[in-house]
Amino acid sequence: MANPIKLRLADLLDHDLFTPRELSWLSFNARVLQEAADKSGPLIARLRYLGIFSNNLDEFFRVRVAEVRRLISMSSGGDRQQSKDLLAAIQHHVVELQKEFDRIYKELLHELQERRIFLVNETQLDPGQAAFVQDYFTTTVLPELEPILLSESQPIPALNDESLYLAVDIRSGDQYNYAVVEVPTDRLERFVEIPRRKGKQGKVFIVLDNIIRACLPQMFRGVIPIEEANAFCFKFSRDAELSIDTGIDQTLIDKMALSLKQRRKADAVRMVYDEHMPQRLLDYISARFGFGKYDSLIAGGRYHNSKDFMSFPRVGPRYMEFKPLPPIRLPRLDEQDSIFDAIREKDVLLYYPYHPFDYVIDLLKTAALDPQVTEIKICLYRVARDSRVIDALVNAVHNGKRVTAVVELAARFDEAANISWAQRLTDNGINVIFGIPGLKVHSKLLLIERKEGMATRYYSHVGTGNFNEKTARIYTDFTLLTYDQNVGKDLFSVFDFLQYNYRRPDYRLLLVSPHSMRPGIVSLIDQEIAHARAGYRASMTLKCNNLVDKELVTKL
């Protein structure tokens, strides 16, 4: 199959070695679109790739584009022009990717129809379906709606970042009234199954926003007269950067909570809207909500928040989705009486999602109950909503263990959740620390101290993935479980530094950023270069999800 994506890094750059990370990232997201376009993939899985693409792009605008816009506002001269050129390149290629998205989406809709799965709008309903939609709106949707009539005399409402809205255009004679209403996809399913037409086969779905469109007069009944009403989707993306006050009169949690509130009012970096929205309504909406720059307004199709395709219902035969991977069990861990015995016997390397995360849960639960375990230390970045990791740590405290948790409050878009987890851990007697100002603790470390005879022994977990049993089923990550005491002593030094960071520790085996990671990797590269020059076999395998260090790129 020919590659349908036209975006190539070589077309974006006039130099050979370094690529602006924003343009490189767009190339990565184009690769996601390739998966959606690949006809050899399962149909529903391809539709969900469209959701992944859209979700990625939302975050890209909130983080990367927002940063470029800040650089434009703060710089001058050549630096300012360079940032403006980069922003223009971003906008151009985003438009190209969006066109490709729309093409693939139409193609997938056609393929769904061939398999008798129909996604209809409010104008395509037969009388029976229309009656179902009206009843569903009255009983389920209407109680969740809070429409806002816009008025010059009223202050503008604070709209939620990344929520989906309908701008409602209401005509009464020669008068026009405008309103906005949030589509409550956080509380109701975006895709609603409705009865199929009489005598027809298959499944029929309608999106929640089209249900609201079909019932607009009901939403304003008794409030204003309506001769005609139409609704058009739009949404905001705001700058996701958090500004943390450096004063000492508040705790870090309080400062973070305040910054999260301020994020809701941060500068908008994008408004995407239905291209069929009347110009007078677009002008009114953009003026009222402070959009004046051309690059903040992006015309699109009728539907937005396509990230909801990630949760498209399970419909049709099983071959329309990827076959679930059965977890690969490790007999050596399953057959031992204690996971400590297995780790002590030999190191364990887990590779997610092929190996189950259950082994880490088992390690924590065993440590919580083991009378020989005295202390547990862990770094938490992102955890699952109903985290068994948190439950095990709380249980460990209840069983008399000392537990320290390093919670990274600045885990982007999980800040509020981590504040809540930190509070729960603290309430249960766990020593919670928040690392070092200016440094993000991204390590996934676990250290268990256990009394064995007269000595204290360390059992260590060094991993690339979060302590999150949900994402471990999806993301590729590694975890090393080891009884190597030098690794354990290094982890002890890391945790000690995170709590008492007035001296720099020495490490035996680990490469720890920002202390020894870069020089350690450079040394390893130099070693392979020397081997190659001497005629010996030389190779390097580097697995990473982001390479932005110029010194390492140059060395490689």
Secondary structure, DSSP 8 states (H G I E B T S, - for coil): --------HHHH-SSSS---HHHHHHHHHHHHHHHHH-TTS-HHHHHHHHHHHHHHHHHHIIIIIHHHHHHHHH--HHHHHHHHHHHHHHHHHHHHHHHHHHHHHHHHHHHHHHTTEEEE-GGG--HHHHHHHHHHIIIIIGGG---EE--TTS------TT--EEEEEEEETTEEEEEEEE--TTTS-SEEEE---TT--SEEEEEHHHHHHHTHHHHTTTTS--SEEEEEEEEEEE---------SSS-HHHHHHHHHHHHTTS-EEEEEEETTS-HHHHHHHHHHTT--SGGGEEEE-S---GGGGGG----S-GGGS---------HHHHHSS-HHHHHHHS-EEEEETTS-THHHHHHHHHHHH-TTEEEEEEEES---TT-HHHHHHHHHHHTT-EEEEEE-TT-TT-HHHHHHHHHHHHHTT-EEE---TT-----EEEEEEEEETTEEEEEEEEESS-S-TTGGGTS-EEEEEE--HHHHHHHHHHHHHHHSTTS----SS---TTTTHHHHHHHHHHHHHHHHHTTS--------S----HHHHHH-
